[in-house]
Amino acid sequence: MKNFSKFLDEKLCHQQVDEKLVVNKDYINPEVPTKIDDPKSLKGKRIKILKMDDPYSGKEYNGKEGTVEMVDSMGDLHGTWGSLAIIPEIDQIIVLDD
């Protein structure tokens, strides 16, 4: 366990205490995807796209920000970030405002 602790990423604020790995509870990573239970609750919210893969569009959406304008009947999010809908079960986003 002691050898493993030297490989931990300092950005994650890990500490070695009594041979147990402890994560600093005060550290909040803003790049952790938001779990979306109710897509309709995101209408009007600003979001940031962390990961969105579409091999057919040729456009890069990762890192784009926008406002959710509509949620369709499938629960996909449409908004100001571009023409592709965000699929909550596949794509990763974070909500910028609550």
Secondary structure as the mmCIF struct_conf table of DSSP 4:
data_model
#
loop_
_struct_conf.conf_type_id
_struct_conf.id
_struct_conf.beg_label_comp_id
_struct_conf.beg_label_asym_id
_struct_conf.beg_label_seq_id
_struct_conf.end_label_comp_id
_struct_conf.end_label_asym_id
_struct_conf.end_label_seq_id
HELX_RH_AL_P HELX_RH_AL_P1 LYS A 2 SER A 5
TURN_TY1_P TURN_TY1_P1 LYS A 6 PHE A 7
BEND BEND1 LEU A 8 LEU A 8
HELX_RH_3T_P HELX_RH_3T_P1 GLU A 10 LEU A 12
TURN_TY1_P TURN_TY1_P2 CYS A 13 CYS A 13
STRN STRN1 HIS A 14 VAL A 17
TURN_TY1_P TURN_TY1_P3 ASP A 18 GLU A 19
STRN STRN2 LYS A 20 VAL A 23
TURN_TY1_P TURN_TY1_P4 LYS A 25 ASP A 26
TURN_TY1_P TURN_TY1_P5 PRO A 30 GLU A 31
BEND BEND2 VAL A 32 VAL A 32
HELX_LH_PP_P HELX_LH_PP_P1 PRO A 33 LYS A 35
BEND BEND3 ASP A 37 ASP A 37
HELX_RH_3T_P HELX_RH_3T_P2 PRO A 39 LEU A 42
TURN_TY1_P TURN_TY1_P6 LYS A 43 GLY A 44
STRN STRN3 ARG A 46 LYS A 51
TURN_TY1_P TURN_TY1_P7 PRO A 55 SER A 57
TURN_TY1_P TURN_TY1_P8 ASN A 62 GLY A 63
STRN STRN4 GLU A 65 VAL A 71
TURN_TY1_P TURN_TY1_P9 SER A 73 MET A 74
STRN STRN5 LEU A 77 GLY A 79
TURN_TY1_P TURN_TY1_P10 THR A 80 TRP A 81
BEND BEND4 SER A 83 LEU A 84
HELX_LH_PP_P HELX_LH_PP_P2 ALA A 85 ALA A 85
STRN STRN6 ILE A 86 ILE A 86
TURN_TY1_P TURN_TY1_P11 PRO A 88 ILE A 90
BEND BEND5 ASP A 91 ASP A 91
STRN STRN7 GLN A 92 VAL A 95
BEND BEND6 LEU A 96 LEU A 96
#
